[in-house]
Structure formats: structure tokens, C-alpha cells
Amino acid sequence: MEALPWFRIFIASYVAWVILAVLSLLLNRRSPNATLAWIFAFVALPVISGLYYLVFGPRRLHRRRRRYGVARSQASQVSQHLRDTCAQDKPALSRDASALAAVGKRLGQGEPTFASAVRLFDNGDAKFDSLAQAIGAAQHHVHMEYYIWEPDGEGTRFRDLLVDAAGRGVEVRVLYDAMGSSALKKSFWQPLLEAGGEVLRFNPVKLSVASLNFANFRTHRKIAVIDGAVGFIGGVNIHDPESAARSGAAGWRDEHARIEGEPVRKMQRLFLENWTYAGGMFRLSPESTPGYFPPAKPCAPGIPVQILASGPDDESAPLLAFFLAALSSARSRVWIETPYLIPDETLESALRIADLRGVDVQVIVPKVGDSRLVTAASRTYCQALAKAGIVIFEYGPPMLHAKTIVVDDAVAMVGTANLDNRSFRLNFEIAAAFYDAGIVAELAGRFERDRAASAPFPFRKRDPRLTVVLESIARLTSPVL
């Protein structure tokens, strides 16, 4: 029996793999640099690159965008109600603030609206206490969407608070990310389910070829909406590391905001969209809709707030576009706090150009992050930006998890997005832009306080070669970190 020509079969399979992979990439019409990088990877490392692409690649986002579009169309039925019940008084902003707000509106994010009250929290314990009080006072519903919810002290505390709320007739819905909260089991939620609450996992991880790219399409949001009138937004997840009371000196430094009033209705709609996509249902009708979206109450002069959101279903990358607009329009300062500084080429260029224009660009990052790979990749960008003249500081320990930006005296932002490609293009994120002098001054003061507790980035001319190699390898993964 003649032996099979294994070498020829191998060559033919290799050629077929390269041709099919390249055609798939070309049909996606990604950036030329990204497409060429994937092509070279497929040619040089066909097996390894193929597995990497299956897990992290964007190949199925188009199909999931269509699925998410169905969820969004179901949510759109509240649009007329929101228009009919919005406040008639609109914020009068400064020229610079108006220009930025117009960018958000053109990106489909709506105009700024008046919040009747805003409170900022610079640590998890303060946020947890305020959220617990709000849940305890809830009368109609509590909606929570979190990337990380751990079955630890804080996680159990809030589950039990929700059990109590459901027991007194409050509608409770919890949406948690399947990957970020992978430690949660159904048994953890059983008391809440038995009390009548609803719990859903966002984008469950399934061991199938159709779901191998589980690392993408996460909800990275940390929001809570109570009775459609009180909203929480920021970087604080539901777990013990955020609490100094539970973790001591290791408790993270973070930033969160409590918002009351009309901006919360946008947060509610965003929750509705993700809840519907995950398979949940709202019983919306002309009679029930006002319970979830109460009519806006006149509160002028209030605090102008614009809720901005982005996700892989929106190719315009609204948060990135807004950040770029803020950097390009800044006149005096751009102060940023972020746990992950891994900008793409566009954002890195914008930071450099703002500095060249004479804008005071300062960035605070954690000295030690919660991921060695991310920290290593971030250091390469810190070195490059520091060399270009941008002032970078390292905070901690403890871990810095705040995600804020202050631009001149025009706007300050608190949100869930890191300065990386994953937040801007692969995850669902949300941020609140505050066009209020008092909020801007408060966040600027917190930046100055954190800067005083930080050390200048230790830019060294010569790092050990092994360190340089390892950090350079980590940098290669930056598009998916």
C-alpha cells in the first residue's frame, strides 16, 4: 500500500489555511496595520495565531451586533416617552463645554441634562454605604449591572440587601458579566431567586467553537439604578478589594458617583438594552413605563451631566472619540487617572500633540496593578510618553482603580473605561461627563491629592535586557488587554 504524501498534504493544508485566513481578514476591513499584523502572524505561526484569533479576534462581533440590535430595537419603545417627559430647561454651558457636549450629541449620546444632585465617592466604602441606603429605600425596582461581583463579604452583603428588597415587593434585576464574575455560582443567587429577584449572566462563556472568543464583548460597566431616579456610576465593583474596612490598607483607591435626576433615565435605558440582549424582559406598557422612567422634574439650576456609552456594537467608538475631542480642544490642562494606560496610536498621538500645544498633560497610574501582564505593557507606554514630556506619576500601593479625566475648567468625567483598546472597542462601557465648575474643582482637587501621594514615573535609561524583552512581549498583547 502506497504511503500517504504527508509533506504534500501539510503544504497544501498550510497554503489553504493562509488563503482562507487572509480572505477572512480582508472581508472584515480592519485597519491596514492590524490586518497586516494578523496576516504575518497567520503565515509565521499558523496554529498559535489561529487559536489566539479564535479567543480574542473580532470575527463574530458583526453577528453579535445584529443580535444586540434586536435588543436595542425592543428598548426603543421608550423613546417617545422619554421625549414627552423630558425637562424643558436645558443647561447653558460655556463655549468650550458646549463644543464638547455637541461632540457627544453627534455621536448619538444625547444632550446634557440637569441632575438634581451629584455626590462623588473616592473610595469603595463610601459608595457601598450610599448604595446600601438607596437599596434600602427602594420602592419600585433596583437594577444593577456589574463586571465584577464576588461571593465575598461585600458581594454577600449586597445580595442579602437585594433579598430584603425583593421580599418587600421591590423588583430586583441583577446583570453580571460571566467572565468578570466567573466565581459566582447559581447557588450564590438562590436566596435572591427564591425571593423573586431576577439574575442574568452577560455573554456566558461556552466551550464551543462558536463562543471561543469569550474574552471579547464583556460588560465592563458598574452601574446601579434605583427607582429610575438614583444612579451609581464609576469604577467600584462589588467585591472586598474595594473596601478598606474589609481589606485594610490594601483597599483600592477608586472613584464613583451618585447621580439623581434626569441623567439616570439614560443609564436606565442602557441597562434595559443589555438586560434584553442577555435574555431578560421588561414588562413595558404605557402604564408601566413611567415606573421605570419617571418624568423628569424641573431642577434648574442643576448640575449638567451627559451620559456617554460605548460598546462593540457601535463602530464609532463614542468614548474614544469624545476623549480625542477633549484632548484636541483642551487649552490649559488634561489630568487623567487610570489603572491601565495602554493607548492605541491615535490616543497616544493625541496625548503627545496636546503636550506639544502647551497643555498641562498629567497622568497618574498605579505603581502595582492587578495584572502583571497589563502592568508590564503599560510601563512601555509610560516610558514612551514620559520621554516625550508628558508628566506621569505612580500611585500606591494600594491599587489605583479610578477612571477620571479633568479637562480645563470645562468638563470632568467619571466612568468605567480604562485608557486601552479593550475599553474603547471591545467592552461595553459608560461614563458621566460633568459640565459643572464645582464637580470639576472637586475632581481636580482629588487628582492633586493623589499626585501628592504619588512618585514621578521612574524613567530609566537602561532597564535590564530581560525586563525590556518581557515588557515588549506584553506590549504586543496591548490591543486585547
C-alpha positions in Angstrom: 0.0 0.0 0.0 1.5 3.3 -1.1 2.3 5.7 1.8 0.4 9.0 2.0 2.3 12.0 0.8 2.3 13.7 4.3 4.6 16.5 3.3 2.4 17.5 0.4 -0.7 17.3 2.5 0.9 19.5 5.1 2.0 22.1 2.4 -1.5 22.1 0.8 -3.2 22.5 4.2 -0.8 25.3 5.1 -1.5 27.2 1.9 -5.2 26.7 2.2 -5.1 28.0 5.8 -3.3 31.1 4.8 -5.6 31.8 1.9 -8.8 31.4 3.9 -7.4 33.3 6.9 -6.3 36.2 4.7 -9.7 36.3 2.9 -11.5 36.4 6.2 -9.3 39.3 7.4 -9.8 41.3 4.2 -13.6 40.9 4.4 -13.5 42.4 7.9 -11.9 45.6 6.6 -10.0 46.4 9.7 -7.1 48.9 9.8 -4.3 48.1 7.4 -1.8 47.8 10.3 -3.9 45.3 12.2 -4.7 43.3 9.0 -1.0 43.1 8.0 -0.1 42.1 11.6 -2.6 39.2 11.6 -1.5 38.1 8.1 2.1 37.9 9.2 1.0 36.0 12.3 -1.0 33.5 10.3 1.9 32.9 8.0 4.6 32.6 10.7 2.6 30.8 13.4 -0.5 29.2 11.9 -1.6 27.1 14.8 -0.8 29.5 17.7 -2.1 32.6 15.8 -5.3 30.7 14.9 -6.1 29.8 18.5 -5.3 33.3 19.6 -7.6 34.7 16.9 -10.4 32.4 18.0 -10.2 33.6 21.5 -9.5 37.3 21.1 -10.3 38.1 17.5 -13.3 40.2 16.3 -14.6 37.7 13.9 -18.1 37.3 15.4 -18.8 40.8 16.6 -20.8 41.5 13.4 -23.3 38.7 14.2 -23.5 39.8 17.8 -24.1 43.4 16.7 -27.1 42.2 14.9 -28.3 40.3 18.0 -27.7 43.4 20.1 -29.6 45.5 17.5 -32.7 43.4 18.2 -32.3 44.2 21.9 -31.9 47.9 21.1 -35.0 47.9 18.9 -37.0 46.4 21.7 -35.7 49.1 24.1 -36.5 51.9 21.6 -40.2 51.8 22.5 -39.5 54.1 25.5 -38.0 56.8 23.2 -41.3 58.6 22.7 -42.0 58.5 26.5 -38.5 60.0 27.2 -39.1 62.8 24.7 -42.6 63.5 26.1 -41.4 63.6 29.7 -38.0 65.3 29.5 -37.3 68.6 31.2 -37.8 71.7 29.2 -34.9 73.6 30.8 -31.6 72.8 29.1 -28.1 73.6 30.6 -26.4 76.8 29.4 -22.8 75.8 29.0 -19.6 77.7 28.4 -18.3 77.8 24.8 -15.7 75.1 25.4 -18.1 72.9 27.3 -20.8 73.4 24.6 -18.4 72.3 21.9 -17.6 69.0 23.8 -21.2 68.4 24.6 -22.0 68.8 20.9 -19.5 66.1 20.1 -21.3 63.7 22.4 -24.7 64.6 20.9 -23.3 64.0 17.3 -22.1 60.6 18.5 -25.6 59.7 19.4 -25.2 60.1 23.1 -27.8 62.8 23.6 -27.5 66.2 25.2 -26.5 67.1 28.8 -29.4 67.2 31.2 -29.8 68.5 34.7 -29.1 66.3 37.7 -30.8 67.5 40.8 -27.8 66.2 42.9 -24.4 64.6 42.4 -22.2 63.1 45.1 -18.7 61.8 44.4 -17.1 58.9 46.3 -13.3 58.5 46.4 -13.4 55.0 48.0 -15.4 51.9 47.9 -16.8 52.0 51.4 -18.4 55.4 50.9 -20.0 54.2 47.7 -21.1 50.9 49.3 -22.8 52.7 52.2 -24.7 55.1 49.9 -25.7 52.3 47.6 -26.9 50.2 50.5 -29.0 53.1 51.8 -30.5 53.6 48.3 -31.4 49.9 48.0 -33.0 50.0 51.5 -35.2 53.0 50.4 -36.2 51.5 47.0 -39.9 51.3 46.4 -40.3 50.1 42.8 -37.1 48.5 41.4 -33.4 48.0 41.8 -31.3 47.3 38.7 -27.6 46.5 38.9 -25.1 45.8 36.2 -21.5 44.9 37.2 -18.4 43.5 35.7 -17.1 42.0 39.0 -19.3 40.7 41.7 -17.5 38.3 44.1 -19.1 35.9 46.6 -17.1 37.5 49.4 -18.1 39.8 52.2 -19.3 42.8 50.1 -20.8 40.6 47.5 -22.8 38.6 50.0 -23.8 41.8 51.8 -25.4 43.3 48.7 -27.0 40.0 47.7 -28.7 39.9 51.1 -29.8 43.6 50.7 -31.4 42.7 47.4 -33.1 39.7 49.0 -34.6 42.0 51.6 -35.7 44.4 48.9 -37.3 41.7 46.8 -39.0 40.4 49.9 -40.9 43.7 50.4 -42.1 43.6 46.8 -39.3 45.6 45.0 -38.4 44.4 41.5 -34.8 43.3 41.6 -32.7 42.6 38.5 -29.0 41.8 38.5 -26.9 41.5 35.4 -23.3 40.4 35.9 -20.5 39.6 33.4 -19.9 35.9 33.1 -16.1 36.3 32.7 -15.5 39.2 35.2 -17.7 37.4 37.8 -16.7 33.8 37.0 -16.5 32.8 40.7 -20.3 33.3 41.1 -22.4 30.1 41.1 -26.1 29.7 40.9 -26.2 28.6 44.5 -25.0 32.1 45.5 -28.0 33.7 43.9 -30.5 31.1 45.1 -31.8 33.2 48.1 -32.5 36.1 45.7 -34.1 33.9 43.1 -36.4 32.4 45.8 -37.3 35.9 47.0 -38.5 36.8 43.5 -35.4 38.6 42.1 -34.0 38.0 38.6 -30.4 37.4 37.8 -28.7 37.0 34.4 -25.2 36.4 33.2 -24.0 38.6 30.4 -22.4 36.8 27.5 -21.9 33.4 29.2 -18.7 31.5 28.5 -19.5 28.4 26.4 -16.9 25.8 25.4 -17.9 25.7 21.8 -16.3 26.8 18.5 -19.0 29.5 18.1 -18.1 31.0 21.5 -14.4 30.7 21.7 -13.8 34.4 21.6 -15.2 34.7 25.1 -12.6 37.4 26.0 -14.4 40.0 24.0 -17.9 41.5 24.2 -17.9 41.9 28.0 -20.0 44.4 30.0 -17.4 46.3 32.0 -19.9 48.7 33.4 -20.5 49.2 37.1 -23.9 50.9 37.4 -27.0 50.7 39.6 -30.3 52.3 39.1 -32.9 52.6 41.9 -36.5 53.6 41.1 -35.3 55.2 37.8 -34.3 58.3 39.8 -31.0 57.5 41.6 -28.0 56.1 39.7 -24.5 55.0 40.6 -21.7 55.0 38.1 -17.9 54.6 38.2 -15.1 52.2 38.8 -16.2 50.5 42.0 -17.1 46.8 41.6 -18.9 44.7 44.2 -16.0 42.9 46.0 -13.8 43.2 49.1 -10.7 44.7 47.5 -12.7 48.0 47.0 -13.3 48.2 50.8 -10.7 49.5 53.2 -13.0 48.3 56.1 -12.5 44.7 54.8 -9.1 44.9 53.1 -7.3 47.4 55.4 -4.5 49.5 53.9 -4.8 47.4 50.7 -8.3 48.8 49.9 -8.3 50.3 46.4 -8.4 54.0 45.6 -11.3 54.4 43.3 -13.9 56.9 42.1 -17.7 56.6 41.8 -20.6 59.0 41.5 -24.2 59.1 42.7 -26.5 60.9 40.4 -30.1 61.9 40.9 -32.5 63.2 38.3 -32.9 63.1 34.6 -29.5 61.7 33.6 -30.4 58.5 35.4 -33.0 57.8 32.7 -30.2 57.3 30.1 -28.5 54.9 32.5 -31.8 53.0 32.9 -32.1 52.7 29.1 -28.6 51.4 28.8 -29.3 48.8 31.4 -32.6 47.8 29.6 -30.6 47.2 26.4 -28.1 44.9 28.0 -30.7 43.1 30.0 -32.8 42.5 26.9 -29.8 41.3 25.0 -28.9 38.9 27.8 -32.4 37.3 27.5 -34.3 39.3 30.2 -37.6 41.0 29.7 -39.2 44.3 30.9 -43.0 44.3 31.1 -43.2 47.7 29.4 -46.6 49.2 28.6 -47.9 52.8 28.6 -49.0 52.2 32.2 -45.7 50.6 33.5 -43.1 52.6 31.6 -43.3 55.7 33.9 -42.4 53.4 36.8 -39.0 52.7 35.2 -38.6 56.1 33.6 -40.2 58.6 35.9 -40.9 62.0 34.3 -38.1 64.5 34.7 -38.7 67.1 37.4 -37.6 70.8 36.8 -34.4 71.3 38.8 -32.7 74.2 37.1 -30.2 75.4 38.0 -29.0 71.8 38.5 -25.8 70.1 37.6 -25.3 69.5 33.8 -24.5 65.8 33.2 -24.0 63.9 29.9 -24.1 60.1 30.0 -21.8 58.6 27.4 -21.7 55.0 26.5 -19.8 52.7 24.0 -19.6 49.1 23.0 -18.5 46.8 20.3 -21.9 47.2 18.6 -21.0 50.8 17.8 -18.2 51.2 15.3 -17.9 54.9 16.0 -16.3 54.2 19.4 -18.0 57.1 21.1 -15.9 57.2 24.3 -12.7 57.2 22.4 -14.0 59.9 20.0 -15.1 62.0 23.0 -11.7 61.6 24.6 -9.9 62.6 21.4 -12.1 65.7 21.1 -11.4 66.6 24.7 -7.6 66.3 24.2 -7.7 68.3 20.9 -9.8 71.1 22.4 -8.0 71.4 25.8 -6.4 74.8 26.4 -4.7 74.5 29.8 -4.8 71.1 31.4 -5.7 67.4 30.9 -5.4 65.5 34.2 -6.1 61.7 33.9 -6.2 58.9 36.4 -6.4 55.4 35.0 -5.4 51.9 36.2 -4.4 50.9 32.6 -2.5 53.3 30.3 -2.4 51.3 27.1 -3.4 53.8 24.4 -3.7 53.0 20.7 -1.7 55.0 18.2 -4.5 57.6 17.8 -4.9 58.3 21.5 -1.1 58.3 22.1 -0.7 60.8 19.3 -3.4 63.0 20.8 -1.7 63.0 24.2 1.6 64.0 22.6 0.1 66.7 20.5 -1.8 68.2 23.4 1.5 68.3 25.3 3.2 70.0 22.3 0.5 72.6 22.2 1.5 73.6 25.8 -1.4 71.8 27.6 -0.5 70.5 31.0 -1.0 66.8 30.4 -0.5 64.7 33.6 -1.4 61.0 34.1 -1.5 59.0 37.4 -1.2 55.2 37.1 -0.9 52.5 39.8 2.6 51.6 40.8 1.4 48.0 41.1 -1.6 47.0 39.1 -3.9 44.0 39.5 -2.4 42.3 36.4 1.3 41.7 35.8 0.8 41.5 32.1 -1.1 44.8 31.9 1.4 46.5 34.2 4.3 45.4 32.0 2.6 46.6 28.8 1.5 49.8 30.5 5.1 50.6 31.5 6.3 50.6 27.9 3.7 53.3 27.1 4.6 55.3 30.3 8.2 55.2 29.3 7.5 56.5 25.8 5.1 59.2 26.9 7.4 60.3 29.8 10.2 60.6 27.3 8.0 62.8 25.1 7.5 65.2 28.0 4.2 64.1 29.5 4.2 64.0 33.3 3.4 60.6 34.7 3.1 59.6 38.3 2.8 56.2 40.0 0.3 55.9 42.9 0.4 53.4 45.7 0.2 50.8 46.9 -2.8 50.5 47.3 -4.1 49.8 43.8 -5.4 52.9 41.9 -8.6 51.9 40.1 -10.1 55.3 39.5 -11.0 56.3 35.9 -11.3 60.0 35.7 -10.3 62.9 33.4 -10.4 66.7 34.0 -10.2 69.0 31.0 -9.5 72.7 31.8 -12.4 74.0 33.8 -14.9 72.8 31.2 -15.6 69.2 32.0 -14.7 66.3 34.3 -15.5 62.7 33.7 -16.1 59.6 36.0 -16.6 56.3 34.3 -15.8 52.7 33.8 -13.4 52.8 30.8 -9.7 52.4 31.0 -7.4 54.0 28.5 -7.0 50.9 26.4 -8.4 49.4 23.2 -10.5 46.8 25.1 -12.5 49.5 26.9 -12.9 51.7 23.8 -13.7 49.0 21.2 -14.3 45.5 22.8 -16.3 46.1 26.0 -19.5 47.9 27.0 -18.5 51.0 29.0 -20.2 54.0 30.4 -19.1 57.4 31.7 -20.6 60.6 33.1 -19.4 63.9 31.9 -20.0 66.7 34.4 -20.1 70.3 33.0 -20.2 71.9 36.4 -17.5 74.1 38.0 -17.9 72.6 41.4 -17.6 69.0 40.2 -14.6 69.9 38.1 -12.9 71.6 41.0 -13.6 68.6 43.3 -12.2 66.0 40.9 -9.2 68.3 40.2 -8.6 68.5 44.0 -8.7 64.7 44.3 -6.2 64.5 41.4 -3.9 66.9 43.3 -4.2 64.9 46.4 -3.4 61.6 44.6 -0.5 63.3 42.9 0.9 64.4 46.2 0.8 60.7 47.4 2.5 59.5 44.2 6.0 59.4 42.9 7.2 60.5 39.5 7.4 57.7 37.0 10.9 56.2 37.4 12.1 56.6 33.8 15.4 54.8 33.5 17.6 55.0 30.5 18.7 51.4 30.8 16.5 48.6 32.1 17.8 45.0 32.4 17.5 43.4 29.0 15.3 40.6 30.2 12.8 43.2 31.6 12.8 45.0 28.3 12.1 41.8 26.4 9.3 40.7 28.7 7.7 44.2 28.6 8.0 44.3 24.9 6.3 40.9 24.6 3.5 42.2 26.9 3.1 45.3 24.7 2.3 43.0 21.7 -0.8 41.9 23.5 -2.0 45.5 24.2 -4.8 45.6 21.6 -6.7 43.0 23.6 -5.7 43.8 27.2 
